[in-house]
Amino acid sequence: VEVVRAEKYTLFTLDDSTGCVQCLLWQPVAAAFTSKFVSKEASLAFEVAEERYVASRARVRLGAQLSVQGRVTMFQGDLQIKCSALQEHEDPNAETEHRLDTARLHRSIY
């Protein structure tokens, strides 16, 4: 529905046919991976996190079929997902399967 690419984050709106929710993908900050002593492991962890961010950011585009994992938070009175993982669906039937699953769950649970 919407994709906003800023310098330090990517904000996008996800529509799963039951409603829309904003998702936030933060760019890793080097300070989060280091302490007073910069270790080789911390530097490597930052590089891996940066590569994951760049790859995930590239998957976020209008019309893409995505699954996200993250923490649900409230921001300015609205639900928002702070993404920790993002996966793109290659299967053209993924959206149809999701809609059928949603309808089945609605009938049997809700």
Secondary structure, DSSP 8 states (H G I E B T S, - for coil): -EEEE-SSEEEEEEE-SS-EEEEEEE---GGGG--SS--HHHHHHHHHHHHHHHHHHHH--TT--EEEEEEEEEETTEEEEEEEEEEE---TTHHHHHHHHHHHHHHHT-
